[in-house]
């Protein structure tokens, strides 16, 4: 908040309200209109909308405050900027031609699944279950068997330990154990993990670009003679591509540099935005971005 006064200075100046807690996601309302027998919403895949998500229909923004629900809709199909929905429950006899939609549930595949070990004391297990129930319904958290879980909560020496069970990670031989001593931190962690996995599992249902984009990870060397238009040194790839079936398995050698090359084999100009998902602390970092809004976008992928 650049215009805020006073400002927080120092190492923690980027923290929300001067602490490390993640802000809650606001209730986002989307404009929706009736079109023939279906409904069209002004939000699509780029807004994080997925097939199978549920929305409540309201006549206007104020109706969401007094709870005047008109009906419930489910997403049938998403385009980049719009979604097509169908009404599955009518709470009112006559529906308007337009209104506002509020997401109430994501599709089942996007739910976070946790398992509470049998050695967890009853009060702690009840607190975890209570926290699950308080989680916003749009990002559901399910208590399941260990075989189906993403995370396991167990107790070791009076501290809560979270074991990462996600098969995508464990099949690579990685294990993550995160100890907690204070219950409210566990509560915050559950919400953060739900946020992390929801974004991690987001993917486009459109297959158009899946076979058109290639990612190479190679060793690179710096040219001693060539520079780009901004007088930055040019790097060239050497050696093999370490990316095999979307898995990069290398032993980093000291003094060597490595780089990522994105190859666009389609006829559409694409502008990459890359994010790093860290399974060790469930943080999402911005790895690479482009400045779109001051018209300084030069890293087009061809």
N, C-alpha and C positions, 0 to 999 in steps of 0.2 A: 504494500500500500504506500506508494511513493508520496502521496499528499498528506499522509498521516503525520500529526505533530502532537507529542514528541515521538521520535523514532527510537527503536531499540538498537543500540550499538553493540559491537563485539561479536564473539563467536556464535552466539545463539540468535543473531538478528533475523534469521530466516524462519525461526520457529513460530507457529501459530499461537498468538496470545502469550508469547514468551515461554512456552513450554513445548514438550515434544509430543503432545497428543494430536492425533489426526482429527481434523474438523469433520463433523457429520455431513453427510450428503443431503442437500436440500431436496424438498419435495418438488420435483420438476413437473410442470404441467405442459402438455403439448396440445396444440390446436388440432381438432379433428372435424371432419365433415362427412356427411352421408353421401354416398355416390352409388346410385342404383340400390342393390341389395347389400352392399358392403360399406365399410367405413375406411376413409383414407386419412392418415395421420401425418402431420408435417414433421416427421422425424424418421430416420432410417438407420441403416447399418453404421453410418459414421457417427451416430449419436449413441451407439451401443445397444440399439434395439435388436432383438433376436426373435426368430420364429418360436411360437409357443409361449411367449410372455403374456401375462394378464394385465389388463388395464381397467380401472373404474372410470365410468363416463359421468361427467358433470356438465350442467348447463353453462355455468360460468365459474370464474375463479372463486367468488364468494361462497359458492355452493360447497366447495371442498372444506370450508370451515364449519358450516352448520350440518354437514353430513347428508345433504340432499342428493342421494345417489340415484342415477337414472338407469344404470345397467352395468354389466361387466362384459368386456370384450377380450378376444384372444387374437394374437397376431398370426395371420395366415402366411404372409410373405413380406419380406423386406427388400427394398431397393436402397441405393445409397442414401437418398434424402427423404424418402417416404416409406410408409408401411401400409399394408392392407389388412384390415381387421374384420372380424365377424362378431356379432352380438351373440352371447351364449346365455345371458340372463337379463331379463328386463324387469327393473324394479318399478318402472312407471309405465302407464298404459300407452302414452303417446310420447315418442322420442323426437327431439328437435332435429333440425337439419345439420346442426353443428354444435360444437361444445369443446370441452377440454378433457383430456385423458390423463390419468395418474397411474403410473405403474405400481402394481401391488405384488407381483410375483414374477420371478424369472423362470425360465424353463428348468426342468428337473436336472438336466445334465450340468447346469451351472451352479448347483447348490454345493456348499462346503460340507463335507462329511467328516465328523470327528468321532473318535472312540474314547471312552473313559475306562481305564483299566480297573480291574476288580480290587486292586490294592489301594485305590483312592478312597479316603475316608468319606463316610456318608455326608457330613456337612459340606465338604468341598464338592462332592458330586452333585448335591442339590443346588449349590451355588452355580455350578457350571450349567446345569439344566435350566435354572432360572434365567441365567444370562442368555441362553439360547432362545428362550421364549420371548425375551425382550428385544431381540434383534429385529430390525425392520423386516417385515414380511417379504419385501421385494428381494432381499438377499437372505434367503433361508439358510439355516444351519441345521443339519440333520445329525442325530445320534444314531450311529450304525455299528455293525460288527467290525472288528479289526480288519478283516479281509477286504472290506469295502471302503475303508476310511482313508482320508488324506492325511489326517493328523491323529496322534494318540496322546492322551493326557494320562500320565502316571505319576506316582509319588515315590520319591527317593530321598531319604533322610530329611523328612519334613519340608521338602520343597517340591513344587510341581515341575515336572519335566515334560516337554513336548517332543515327541518323536515324529519325524517326518516319514510318512508312509507312501507318499506319492510314487507310483511305480515308474513314472517317467524319470525320477531322480534316483530311486533306489536301484534300478536295473543297471545304472552306471557305477554302482559301488559307492555312492555318496550317502552319508548318514548325517543327520542334523539333530542335535540334542540341545534344547534351550531350557535352562532352569529358571524358575520364578519362585520368589519367596512371598510376594504380596498378592493377594487375591485380585485387587482391582487392576493390577498389571496383566493378569491372565485374561480378565474381561476385555481389556483394551486389545490384547493380542488376538483374541478370537475375532473381533471386529476387523482388525487389520488383515488377518489371514483371509477372511471372507472377501474383503476388498481386493487383495492380492490375487487370489485364485479366480475371481470373476473376470478381472482384466486379462489374466494369463490365458484363460480359456476362450477369450473372445476371438472369433475368427469369422471371416466372410463366408457366407454360404454360396457365394458366386465363385465358380471354378475358373473364371476367365483368365486370371493371372497366375494361377498356381503352377502351371507348366511353362509360363513365359518369363519367370524371374529366376535367375541363378545367383547364388551367393558363393563366392570363393574366399577362402581364408588361407593366405600364403605368407611366407617370409618375404620381406621387402628390403630393398637396398636403395640408398639415396644417391641420386645422380650428382656428380660433382660439377657438372657443366650446365645442366638444363634447369630452368626456372619457369614458373607459370607467369601469367600476366600481373600477378600481385607480388612478384619476386619471391615466391615461396619455392623451396626446392621440390623437385619432382621425384617421386618414388616409383620404382619398378618392381613387379613381382618376380621372384626367383623360386625355383623348386616346385614341388607338387602342391596340389590343392588338398589341404588337410580336412576339408569338409566332405565327409562321406555319409550320405543319407541323413543330412542335417545334424550330424554329430561331429564335433571337433575334438579329437583326442591327440594331444601333442605334449611333449615335455619341453617347457620353455628353456631356452639356452641363454645364458647371460650375455648381454651385448648385442643380441640379435633383435631385429624389429619385425613386427608382424602387422599385416593389414587386411582389411575386409574390402572386397570388391563386389558391387552389386551390378549385375548385368540384366538389362531390360531387353528382351527379345520381342517385345510387342511394338506396335506402331504408335502407342499412346505415351506421351511424355509423363513420367512419374517423378515425384519429389519425395524422397525417403525421410521418414521420421523414425528414429530407432530408440528403443527403450531397453534398459537392462533390468531383468527380474532376478533379484538375488534371493535364492532359497535359504541362505543362512540367516537372514533377518527379515525376510518378506518385505523388503523395500523395493520400490520401483524408481529407477533413476533414468534421467534423460541422457541417452548416449550420443545422440546427434539430432539436431533440428535445423530447420531453415527459417529465415526471417521472411515470412510471407507478406506481412502487412505494411512493410516499407518498401516493397517492390525490389528487394535485394535477394532474388531467388535465382541462383546461377547453377546449383548442383542438380541439374535435371539428369535423370537416369535414362540413357538410350540403349 
